[in-house]
Amino acid sequence: MASPSSEAAANPYAQAGVDTAAGDLAVELMKSAVRRTHGPEVLGGVGGFAGLFDASAIREYRRPLLATSTDGVGTKVAIAQAIDKHDTIGIDLVGMVVDDIVVVGAKPLFMTDYIACGKVVPERIADIVAGIAHGCSETGTALVGGETAEHPGLLGPADYDVAGAATGVVEADAVLGAERVRPGDVVLALASSGLHSNGYSLVRHIVSGAGLQYGDRAADFGDATWGDVLLEPTRLYTRPLLDAIAETGDAVHALSHVTGGGIAANVARVLPQGTWVDIDRSTWAPPAVFQVLADLGDLDLAATEGTWNLGVGFVAVVAADRAEQTASALTRSGIATWQIGVVEDGERPEGDYEQGAKGVDGGAVRLVGAFGDAVFTNRDA
């Protein structure tokens, strides 16, 4: 009888660089984390060709609309690879995918993920999926399936990329968006946990230009390394926002996820044409990581406003008479929330405004004034 090693040596797929046994081990290592995201709606086990989700729960909706989103994490994964720390990048993926669904007021149902790598290292894949599962649990999303693909020759042995897709549901007459926004609505900022998952090509350019390594101690942040600081996970907003919407009724008119393009461009996408907002910078101070990076790159902080979130990870446009109630509900959930502007209509002041974005001909937004000194952190509530 041939030995396992001789069988592996005779396997032409293994000789080409694809280790199917490692892939099987990775699935075994991730099973428990994935199963913890499953409720009674999820049928079947881990490892099937397709995930099954019992959609009979949406029968209670009068006119259910399915919401879907897909995204990745971008070049933040390069930092995870550089310091060999992979247990939080999956949280970032859930933030980028599931938190886009809540923008329309939808409750997430399920998510699938895709990991492409140069070489399957089972423990690394399990760490990535554990992070995804953690994020899914935090947002009330079932992780019903995924795929790990080994691409030797296309990706290096330590290289990988992650992507995901999610589906949610919202009542047709409860969809949030520009159609609900009215002049006089209050614009609320929800604090970010840091950089989240956008603008990392600029971050990496700055760090490289400064001659820093991700394992170097970041003097401005105590004993943390640069890798630790830059891998701070994306804050997850889905559950607090859904709870706030449930508590305040129809107070929330529109939501914006501050991702690529920064605050102004993303808020402009959810405003109706003919409206405008001046966002008051003096109402907050960007967390230290933004200022430190800008200084390292010899950049004015305002020059990064189209790239980084600068401390505002989400924006809610709400009815003026319930703005305080909404802000209080979100703050109680652990997300510092404060007013940054008011929706106006009519003649717009002179100045440079972001007019819509990403194909949406929406409202106009600009940031005005100088940043203040009120810094909001993960611990503020």
Secondary structure, 3 states (H helix, E strand, C coil): CCCHHHHHHHCHHHHCCCCHHHHHHHHHHHHHHHHCCCCCCEECCCCCCCCEECHHHHHHCCCEEEEEEEEECCCHHHHHHHHCCCCCHHHHHHHHHHHHHHHHCCEEEEEEEEEEECCCCHHHHHHHHHHHHHHHHHHCCEEEEEEEEECECCECCCCEEEEEEEEEEEEHHHCCCHHHCCCCCEEEEEECCCCCCCCHHHHHHHHHHCCCCCCCECHHHCCCEHHHHHCCCCCCCHHHHHHHHHHHCCCEEEEEECCCCHHHHHHHCCCCCCEEEEEEHHHCCCCHHHHHHHHHCCCCHHHHCCCCCCCEEEEEEECHHHHHHHHHHHHHCCCCEEEEEECEECCCCCCCCEEEECCEEEEEEEEECCCCCCCCCCCCC
